[in-house]
Amino acid sequence: MRAISLFLLLVACGGRGVVTAPAPVNLVTVEVTPARSLVQAGKRGTMAVRVRIRTRQLPSAASPPVNLGLVIDTSGSMEGEAIADARAAARAVLDSMKDGDRLSLVVFHSTAEVLVPSTVLDARSRATIAERIRDMKAHGTTDLQAGLAHGVEEVARALKPDGINRIVLLSDGVPNDASAVVGSAQGAGQRGISITALGLGLEYDETLMTAIAQNAGGRFHFIRDSAQVASVMRDEVLQLRRVVARNAQLVLTPGPAVTLAAVLGQAPIQSGRVTQVPIGELAQGETRELFIELSLGSHVDGSSVELADALLVFEDAVAGGAPKERRAFAGVKATRDLSAVQQSADPEVVRGLERARASAATIWVIAEARAGRLAAARQRLDQAAREARTQARKLDDKELDRMADSLDELRPALPSLVAPPAPTAAAAPASRSPASFEDAEVVKQTHSDAIESLQSTD
């Protein structure tokens, strides 16, 4: 692979404990900013930091080659408009890709089928692929597990070390068996294959689809209406053309007497004191923000507190070359002056932190309810709503107020996530009531808003 020269960056932020070495020509930059520049001496405590990853615009960059796999649910629940819209979406993807790119198509129903093995696009292959897309039909149950595994293998066998390797997964239902799904997503991420997971309608498992995306360094999106699938998939292809960094991983190492407590709303991989967060691909002009909560030991008055090192490792998608690194470090001072500690808060970081906490709590609550732990879900929801309202008043933040309202609206819908007991042989399955669909819509929309908040970019 070819390399371009990108300098090491340690970015300062307003003198709030961030060490820096400026590099004006960097394509990718990282900064770590503490929520406060001071901590109270002589006491254990907590601290949060924001990790901000930015990329520059490249006005005339060459597009990296694309190796894309479509994995589409064609189970019986997709019958009618949904399967017709899925065909249109697959065709829109085909039409959006360039000759020389690679495309594969896997469908899953009661089993998984490779309709199109990974194929180089040209005039002849496009005609063949279009025919296979027209053959897609809805029937059977939902073997998402096999579909994803086949999709990963098709992309992996044509892996482009100098290009973008991506799967777009579309499903509208709950898998027959999900025991190996997250492991398959993790394996894809480790092979440099990111996954965009699209949840269609109101029946899919939002917790599972989010886990698939996060563990493969990808993104999740909720699609309410199948008519929107084509535009979303087409946008994914356009986004691939803007990728400047791929296979990105953020590695976090806490300082002495510091413990990393959480990476809000993410699926980190823990190895001793080191935490790794899959980032996946970064597009030009993009900003990603992650919020990390730390537990601190006691420090003496006037001492420097080394909070954390952040290392971003990625591959240059434009010029190739060996993996690149960006490092940033954050530290603060300890003081006995409690008033000074309180006044040292960075309002921008605190506002983002509180929104991330509310979003992460929302996702956790839905996952707990879906797992059958309804009492724990309700307790955490009530706590999160109270905290969001308190912080909304302190920070005069209308978005936090809206998040608190969403949590309140979610509460009565939580029981709908708990799986009902299996019907006996003599009893007919209970039909869904209209209220069930209303609850499902509340759950899906609230979950989607929380995910989008955590995934939001500038």
C-alpha positions in Angstrom: 0.0 0.0 0.0 1.1 3.6 -0.7 1.6 6.1 2.1 0.9 9.8 2.4 2.6 11.9 5.0 0.2 12.8 7.9 1.7 14.3 11.0 0.9 13.4 14.6 -1.6 15.7 16.3 -2.3 16.4 19.9 -4.9 19.1 19.9 -5.3 21.8 22.5 -8.7 23.0 23.6 -8.9 26.3 25.3 -6.1 25.5 27.8 -8.3 22.9 29.5 -5.6 20.3 30.1 -5.0 19.1 26.5 -1.5 18.8 25.2 -1.0 19.7 21.6 1.4 19.6 18.6 -0.2 21.4 15.7 -0.1 19.9 12.2 -1.9 22.1 9.7 -1.9 19.6 6.8 -3.5 16.7 8.7 -6.3 14.8 7.0 -7.5 13.3 10.3 -7.2 14.9 13.7 -8.1 13.8 17.2 -8.6 15.8 20.4 -9.5 14.9 23.9 -11.2 17.5 26.1 -12.1 17.1 29.8 -15.6 18.2 31.0 -13.7 20.2 33.7 -10.1 21.4 33.9 -9.9 20.9 37.7 -10.8 18.0 40.1 -11.2 18.1 43.8 -8.1 17.1 45.7 -8.1 14.6 48.5 -11.2 12.7 47.3 -12.1 10.0 44.8 -14.4 11.2 42.1 -15.5 11.0 38.4 -14.6 12.8 35.3 -15.8 12.7 31.7 -13.9 13.5 28.5 -14.9 14.1 25.0 -13.0 12.5 22.1 -13.5 14.4 18.9 -12.4 13.0 15.6 -12.4 15.2 12.5 -11.6 14.8 8.9 -10.8 17.5 6.3 -12.6 18.1 3.0 -10.7 16.8 -0.1 -12.0 18.8 -3.1 -10.4 16.7 -5.7 -9.6 13.3 -4.1 -9.8 10.1 -6.1 -12.6 7.8 -5.0 -11.4 4.5 -3.4 -12.5 1.3 -5.1 -15.7 -0.2 -3.6 -16.5 -3.8 -2.6 -20.1 -3.8 -1.5 -22.3 -6.6 -0.3 -26.1 -6.3 0.0 -27.8 -8.7 2.5 -31.6 -8.4 2.1 -34.4 -9.9 4.1 -36.8 -11.7 1.8 -38.8 -13.5 4.4 -42.6 -13.7 4.2 -43.1 -10.5 6.2 -41.6 -8.6 3.2 -44.4 -9.7 0.9 -46.1 -6.9 -1.1 -44.7 -3.3 -1.3 -41.7 -4.1 0.9 -40.2 -6.7 -1.5 -41.0 -4.5 -4.5 -39.2 -1.6 -2.7 -36.3 -3.8 -1.8 -35.9 -4.8 -5.5 -36.0 -1.1 -6.4 -33.4 -0.3 -3.7 -31.0 -3.0 -4.9 -31.4 -1.7 -8.5 -30.7 1.8 -7.3 -27.5 0.6 -5.6 -26.4 -1.2 -8.8 -27.1 2.0 -10.9 -25.1 4.1 -8.4 -22.0 2.1 -8.5 -19.1 2.5 -11.0 -17.7 0.0 -13.4 -14.8 -1.8 -11.7 -16.5 -1.8 -8.3 -17.6 -5.1 -6.9 -21.1 -6.0 -5.8 -22.6 -9.1 -4.2 -26.2 -9.9 -3.3 -27.3 -12.3 -0.5 -31.0 -12.8 0.4 -32.3 -14.7 3.4 -35.6 -16.3 4.2 -35.9 -19.8 5.6 -32.4 -20.2 4.4 -29.8 -17.9 2.8 -29.1 -17.7 -0.9 -26.2 -16.0 -2.7 -28.1 -14.6 -5.7 -25.0 -12.7 -6.9 -21.5 -13.8 -5.8 -19.0 -10.9 -5.6 -18.8 -9.6 -9.1 -16.8 -6.9 -10.9 -19.3 -4.5 -12.5 -19.3 -3.9 -16.2 -22.0 -3.6 -18.8 -22.4 -7.4 -19.1 -22.4 -8.2 -15.4 -24.9 -5.4 -14.7 -27.5 -7.0 -16.9 -27.1 -10.3 -15.2 -27.3 -8.8 -11.7 -30.4 -6.8 -12.7 -32.0 -10.1 -13.7 -31.1 -11.7 -10.3 -32.6 -8.7 -8.5 -35.9 -9.2 -10.4 -35.9 -12.8 -9.1 -36.1 -11.7 -5.5 -39.3 -12.8 -3.8 -40.7 -12.9 -0.3 -41.3 -16.2 1.4 -40.4 -18.3 4.5 -39.0 -17.3 7.9 -36.0 -15.1 8.8 -32.5 -16.8 8.8 -30.7 -13.5 9.2 -27.8 -15.3 10.9 -27.0 -17.4 7.7 -27.6 -14.4 5.5 -25.1 -12.2 7.3 -22.5 -15.0 7.4 -22.8 -15.5 3.7 -22.7 -11.8 3.0 -19.5 -11.4 5.1 -17.9 -14.3 3.2 -18.7 -12.8 -0.2 -17.2 -9.4 0.7 -14.2 -11.1 2.4 -13.3 -13.3 -0.5 -12.9 -10.2 -2.7 -11.5 -8.0 0.0 -9.9 -4.8 -1.3 -7.0 -3.8 0.9 -6.9 -0.5 -0.9 -10.6 0.1 -1.0 -13.9 0.2 0.9 -15.4 -3.1 2.0 -18.9 -2.7 3.2 -22.1 -4.6 3.9 -25.6 -3.1 3.8 -28.0 -5.3 5.8 -31.7 -4.8 5.5 -34.2 -6.6 7.8 -37.8 -6.1 8.9 -38.0 -9.0 11.4 -36.6 -10.9 14.4 -34.1 -13.7 13.3 -35.0 -17.4 13.8 -31.7 -17.7 15.7 -29.5 -14.8 16.7 -26.9 -16.7 18.8 -24.0 -16.1 16.3 -25.0 -12.8 14.7 -23.0 -10.4 16.9 -20.0 -12.7 16.6 -20.3 -12.6 12.8 -20.4 -8.8 12.9 -17.3 -8.7 15.2 -15.5 -11.0 12.8 -16.5 -8.7 9.8 -15.1 -5.7 11.7 -11.9 -7.5 12.4 -11.5 -8.2 8.7 -12.0 -4.6 7.8 -15.6 -5.0 6.7 -18.0 -2.4 8.1 -21.8 -3.1 8.3 -24.6 -0.6 7.8 -27.7 -2.1 9.5 -31.1 -0.9 8.3 -34.1 -1.8 10.4 -37.3 -1.6 8.4 -40.8 -1.2 9.8 -41.9 -1.9 13.4 -41.0 -5.6 14.0 -37.2 -5.9 13.8 -35.0 -6.2 16.9 -33.5 -2.7 17.3 -31.1 -3.9 20.0 -29.6 -6.6 17.8 -29.4 -4.5 14.7 -27.6 -1.8 16.6 -25.2 -4.4 18.0 -24.4 -5.6 14.5 -23.6 -2.1 13.3 -21.5 -1.1 16.3 -19.5 -4.3 16.5 -18.5 -3.9 12.8 -17.7 -0.2 13.0 -20.8 0.7 11.1 -24.0 2.6 11.6 -27.7 1.8 12.2 -30.7 3.5 10.7 -34.4 3.1 11.2 -36.5 3.1 8.1 -40.2 3.5 8.8 -41.5 3.1 5.3 -40.1 0.7 2.7 -40.4 3.4 0.0 -37.4 5.1 1.7 -35.1 2.1 1.4 -33.8 3.0 -2.1 -32.8 6.6 -1.2 -31.1 5.4 2.0 -29.1 2.7 0.2 -28.2 5.1 -2.6 -26.9 7.6 0.0 -24.8 4.8 1.5 -23.1 4.3 -1.9 -22.5 8.0 -2.3 -21.0 8.1 1.2 -18.6 5.4 0.2 -17.2 7.7 -2.4 -16.3 10.2 0.3 -14.4 7.9 2.7 -10.9 9.0 3.5 -10.1 6.7 6.4 -11.1 3.1 6.9 -10.8 0.4 9.5 -10.4 3.1 12.2 -10.1 1.9 15.8 -9.9 4.2 18.9 -7.7 2.9 21.7 -8.2 4.4 25.1 -5.7 4.0 28.0 -6.5 5.6 31.3 -3.8 7.3 33.4 -2.5 6.2 36.8 -5.2 5.8 39.5 -7.8 6.3 36.7 -10.3 3.7 35.5 -12.4 3.8 32.4 -16.0 3.3 33.5 -17.9 3.6 30.2 -17.9 4.7 26.6 -21.4 6.1 26.3 -23.6 4.3 23.8 -20.8 2.4 22.2 -19.7 -1.3 22.1 -16.1 -1.2 23.3 -13.7 -4.1 23.6 -12.0 -4.3 26.9 -8.5 -5.8 27.3 -7.0 -5.2 30.7 -6.8 -1.4 31.2 -7.0 -0.8 27.5 -10.4 -0.2 25.8 -10.8 -0.4 22.0 -13.8 1.2 20.2 -14.5 0.2 16.5 -14.9 3.4 14.5 -15.0 1.9 11.0 -14.9 4.5 8.1 -14.5 8.2 8.2 -15.8 10.4 5.4 -14.3 13.7 4.4 -15.6 16.7 6.4 -17.0 14.4 9.1 -16.9 14.9 12.9 -17.4 12.1 15.4 -17.7 12.7 19.1 -17.5 10.0 21.8 -18.0 10.6 25.5 -16.0 8.6 28.1 -16.7 8.4 31.8 -13.7 7.9 34.1 -13.3 7.0 37.8 -10.5 8.9 39.6 -8.5 8.0 42.7 -7.5 10.6 45.3 -4.9 13.2 44.3 -3.0 15.8 46.4 -3.6 19.5 46.1 -1.8 21.1 43.1 -0.9 17.8 41.5 -1.4 17.0 37.8 -3.9 14.2 37.0 -3.2 12.2 33.9 -6.6 11.3 32.6 -6.3 9.3 29.4 -4.4 8.7 26.2 -6.4 8.3 23.0 -4.9 6.6 20.0 -6.7 6.5 16.7 -5.4 3.9 14.2 -6.7 3.9 10.7 -5.8 3.2 7.0 -5.7 6.0 4.5 -8.5 5.3 2.0 -7.1 7.8 -0.6 -3.4 7.0 -0.8 -3.1 3.8 1.1 0.1 3.0 2.9 0.8 1.5 6.4 -1.8 2.2 9.2 -1.7 5.8 10.4 -1.9 6.9 14.0 -3.2 10.0 15.8 -2.6 10.5 19.5 -4.2 12.9 22.0 -3.8 13.2 25.7 -5.9 14.9 28.4 -4.9 15.9 31.9 -6.3 18.2 34.6 -5.2 19.7 37.9 -6.3 18.8 41.5 -7.3 21.6 43.9 -9.0 21.9 47.3 -11.0 24.8 46.0 -14.4 23.3 45.3 -15.7 26.6 43.8 -12.9 26.6 41.3 -13.6 23.0 40.4 -17.3 23.9 39.6 -16.3 27.0 37.6 -13.8 25.0 35.5 -16.5 23.2 33.6 -16.5 23.4 29.8 -20.2 24.1 28.9 -20.0 22.7 25.4 -18.5 19.4 26.6 -20.9 19.1 29.5 -23.9 19.7 27.2 -22.7 17.0 24.8 -22.0 14.7 27.7 -25.5 15.0 29.1 -27.1 14.4 25.8 -24.9 11.3 25.3 -25.9 10.0 28.7 -29.6 10.4 28.0 -29.2 8.7 24.6 -27.1 5.8 26.0 -29.6 5.4 28.9 -32.5 5.1 26.3 -30.7 2.4 24.4 -29.9 0.5 27.6 -33.4 0.7 28.8 -34.8 -0.7 25.6 -32.3 -3.5 25.6 -33.1 -4.4 29.2 -36.8 -4.5 28.6 -36.4 -6.6 25.5 -34.3 -9.0 27.6 -37.2 -9.3 30.0 -35.7 -7.2 32.8 -38.6 -4.8 32.9 -38.2 -3.6 36.5 -34.6 -2.6 36.0 -35.5 -0.9 32.7 -38.2 1.2 34.4 -36.0 2.2 37.3 -33.2 3.3 35.0 -35.6 5.1 32.7 -37.1 7.1 35.6 -33.6 8.0 36.8 -32.4 9.0 33.3 -35.5 11.2 32.8 -35.0 13.0 36.1 -31.3 13.6 35.3 -32.0 14.9 31.8 -34.6 17.4 33.1 -32.3 18.6 35.9 -29.4 19.1 33.4 -31.8 20.7 30.9 -32.6 23.4 33.5 -29.0 23.9 34.5 -27.8 24.2 30.9 -30.9 25.8 29.4 -30.9 23.0 26.8 -34.2 22.4 25.0 -32.8 19.2 23.4 -32.3 17.6 26.8 -35.9 18.5 27.6 -37.0 16.8 24.5 -35.0 13.7 25.4 -36.6 13.6 28.8 -40.0 13.9 27.2 -39.1 10.9 24.9 -38.1 8.8 27.9 -41.5 9.6 29.6 -43.3 8.6 26.4 -41.3 5.4 26.2 -42.2 4.1 29.7 -45.7 2.8 29.0 -44.4 1.1 25.8 -41.7 -0.9 27.6 -44.0 -3.9 28.4 -44.6 -4.4 24.7 -40.9 -5.5 24.3 -41.2 -8.4 26.8 -41.8 -11.6 24.8 -45.2 -13.1 25.7 -45.2 -16.7 27.0 -45.4 -19.4 24.3 -49.1 -20.4 23.6 -50.2 -23.8 24.6 -51.2 -26.3 22.0 -54.9 -25.7 22.8 -54.6 -21.9 22.7 -54.5 -19.8 19.6 -51.7 -17.1 19.4 -52.9 -13.8 20.6 -53.3 -11.2 17.9 -51.6 -7.8 18.2 -53.9 -5.0 19.3 -53.7 -1.5 17.7 -52.1 -0.3 20.9 -49.2 -2.7 20.3 -48.4 -1.0 17.0 -48.5 2.4 18.7 -46.1 1.1 21.4 -43.8 -0.4 18.7 -43.7 2.9 16.9 -42.8 4.8 20.1 -40.0 2.3 20.8 -38.5 2.3 17.3 -38.6 6.1 17.0 -37.2 6.7 20.5 -34.4 4.2 19.9 -33.7 5.7 16.4 -33.5 9.2 17.8 -31.0 8.1 20.5 -28.8 6.3 18.0 -28.8 9.2 15.6 -27.8 11.5 18.4 -24.9 9.3 19.2 -24.0 8.9 15.6 -24.5 12.6 14.6 -21.8 14.2 12.6 -21.1 17.8 11.5 
